C-alpha cells in the first residue's frame, strides 16, 4: 500500500465517522425537542415563610421569666441557623 491509498482510507473513515456522529446528535436533538413538547416542566414554586401562631400556655403556673428565656433562646437559634 502506498501513501495515497492510506490517506484515501483515512479520509473515508473520517467522513463516515463524522457523518455518523452528526446524524446521531441531530436525531438526539429532535428527540429531546419532541419530548419537551409532550412533557411540560414544573412551574417554579416561591418559598414563603410559614405563618407562626402564638402559643398560649395551658396552665398559669408557668413563670413568665422562663417563657421569656425560652423564647429568646429559640429566636437566637433561628437567627443562627438561617444566616
VMD Tcl script that draws the C-alpha trace (Angstrom):
set ca {
  {0.00 0.00 0.00}
  {1.27 3.39 -0.80}
  {0.56 6.64 0.99}
  {-2.25 7.67 -1.38}
  {-4.33 4.58 -0.62}
  {-3.78 5.00 3.12}
  {-4.83 8.65 3.01}
  {-7.91 7.75 0.96}
  {-8.96 5.12 3.53}
  {-8.30 7.55 6.37}
  {-10.45 10.25 4.74}
  {-13.22 7.71 4.10}
  {-13.22 6.61 7.74}
  {-13.11 10.24 8.86}
  {-16.08 11.14 6.69}
  {-18.11 8.12 7.79}
  {-17.36 8.73 11.46}
  {-18.21 12.41 11.34}
  {-21.41 11.71 9.39}
  {-22.49 9.07 11.91}
  {-21.85 11.39 14.88}
  {-23.60 14.33 13.19}
  {-26.67 12.23 12.39}
  {-26.79 10.73 15.89}
  {-26.61 14.14 17.56}
  {-29.23 15.54 15.18}
  {-31.63 12.71 15.99}
  {-30.93 13.20 19.69}
  {-31.83 16.89 19.47}
  {-35.03 16.09 17.58}
  {-36.00 13.52 20.21}
  {-35.35 15.99 23.03}
  {-37.46 18.69 21.34}
  {-40.31 16.21 20.80}
  {-40.17 15.15 24.44}
  {-40.15 18.78 25.55}
  {-43.40 19.35 23.65}
  {-45.16 16.49 25.43}
  {-43.68 16.81 28.92}
  {-44.03 20.28 30.39}
  {-41.65 21.49 33.05}
  {-42.96 22.13 36.54}
  {-43.74 25.68 37.43}
  {-41.23 27.18 39.86}
  {-42.55 27.50 43.38}
  {-42.00 30.54 45.53}
  {-40.86 29.73 49.04}
  {-42.93 31.50 51.64}
  {-42.40 31.67 55.34}
  {-44.91 29.62 57.28}
  {-47.34 31.57 59.42}
  {-46.43 31.22 63.07}
  {-49.25 31.12 65.54}
  {-48.85 32.42 69.06}
  {-48.85 29.57 71.54}
  {-50.66 30.26 74.75}
  {-49.64 28.30 77.83}
  {-52.22 25.80 79.07}
  {-51.67 26.47 82.72}
  {-51.00 29.72 84.51}
  {-48.32 28.29 86.82}
  {-45.52 28.79 84.24}
  {-43.13 31.55 85.25}
  {-43.10 34.39 82.65}
  {-39.31 34.69 83.05}
  {-38.89 31.06 81.92}
  {-41.12 31.69 78.92}
  {-39.09 34.79 78.03}
  {-35.81 32.86 78.36}
  {-37.04 30.02 76.16}
  {-38.43 32.47 73.58}
  {-35.15 34.38 73.35}
  {-33.18 31.11 73.04}
  {-35.43 29.95 70.20}
  {-35.09 33.31 68.43}
  {-31.29 33.21 68.72}
  {-31.23 29.64 67.40}
  {-33.39 30.54 64.41}
  {-31.24 33.56 63.57}
  {-28.08 31.46 63.74}
  {-29.40 28.59 61.61}
  {-30.96 30.75 58.88}
  {-27.97 33.05 58.47}
}
mol new
graphics top color blue
foreach p $ca { graphics top sphere $p radius 0.5 }
foreach p [lrange $ca 0 end-1] q [lrange $ca 1 end] { graphics top cylinder $p $q radius 0.2 }
display resetview
